[in-house]
């Protein structure tokens, strides 16, 4: 799958970030990553809400598994803390 450039698709999905692992290990060069800003900063409240909703959905799915349950619970907790900061 080819991701369009910002010039070809300025208001759509295009590469905006460079993703790397903190361990220094290489990321899968064939993977597609999507970065969400989930804090309450930024000017576009609808965008922030959409990012938080997406992460909440991921957290809900993760909590229903054995191997991702802790991650889901941590994400859920973080999102609840962000909501109280508004």
PEBEL-V443903 format. One record per backbone hydrogen bond with DSSP energy under -0.5 kcal/mol. CO is the residue of the C=O (numbers start at 1). NH is the residue of the N-H. If there is no record, write none. Layout:
BEGIN
[[CO NH] [CO NH]]
END
This chain:
BEGIN
[[1 3] [2 4] [4 15] [5 9] [9 12] [12 14] [17 19] [21 24] [25 21] [28 31] [31 33] [36 38] [43 45] [44 48] [45 49] [46 50] [47 51] [48 52] [49 53] [50 54] [51 55] [52 56] [53 57] [54 58] [55 59] [56 60] [57 61] [58 62] [59 63] [60 64] [61 64] [62 65] [68 72] [69 73] [70 74] [71 75] [72 76] [73 77] [74 78] [75 79] [76 80] [77 81] [78 82] [79 83] [80 84] [81 85] [82 85] [82 86] [83 86]]
END
